[in-house]
Amino acid sequence: MKSFLRPIGIGFAATLMLGTAAACLAQENAPGSTTPDATTPDSAPAAATGAATAASSNWPCEQTERPELSAASVWQGPDTAAAEETWQAVDAVVALVNQVAPRRVPQDEAIAAIHRFSAGYSKDRPAVLTQVFAGLFDTLNKERSEIIRGIKHFNRRQDSLSQRIQDGWKSMDALDPSSNDPAVVEQRVNLQQSIDWDSRIFDDRERLLPAICQQPSVLEQRLFALARAIQEDLNAGTTTP
C-alpha cells in the first residue's frame, strides 16, 4: 500500500514515526476526528497447513502470506499426535511452555531453561520433550495466527482511511476555491483539516507496516530455535544443565 501522493494543501508538517501501533491508532480518537469503518473478522477458510497462499488484496506485506505452520516444518522428532492431546494435562510441561514461549524472554534464556528441564528426565524424556514441543508449537502458532489476522485488520483500516481521504479530496474539488462565501470557506477549511489529520494517521501507520510484517517470521524463527534445542536434548540422550 502506497502513501498518498497528492500534496496536502494547508501546511501539513512532517511527523515522526510513532513508537507503537497502539499509539498510532489512538490518534483516531482525538477531538474532531472520526473513526474508520468497523470491520468484521475474516470469513474465508484458512489455506492448507504450511502452504503459501496466492497474493491477496488484503495482505499488505512483501512476505508471502502463510496462514498456518505445519509441525513438520520445524520438527524432526517423534510423532506429535499424542502429545498435542496431552501436553496441557502435564503441569510441568505447561509451566515450561508458559515460561519460554513469550517473546519478552530472551531466546538464549529460553533455550537454557529447556536444557535444565530436560536434565530432570531420563527414560521418559522423549515423551515429555515431545509434549514440550507440542505445547510450544500450539502456543506460538496461535500467536502467529493472531498477528496475521491483526495485519489484515490493519490493512482493511488503511484501505478504509484511504477511501475516506480520497472522498475528502473529491468534496474539496466540488467547492469553489475562489469563493468568498463564508459557508464555503468554512467547509473547505474543515475538509482540509480532516484530510490533513487522516493523512497523518495513514502515513504514521504505513511507517509501522514493515516492522509489523516481520512479526510472523520472528515467531517462526523463535519456534524453530526452541524446537532445535529440544531435539538436541532428545538426540544427546543426556543434557548439560
Beta strands, then each sheet from edge to edge (+ up, - down):
end
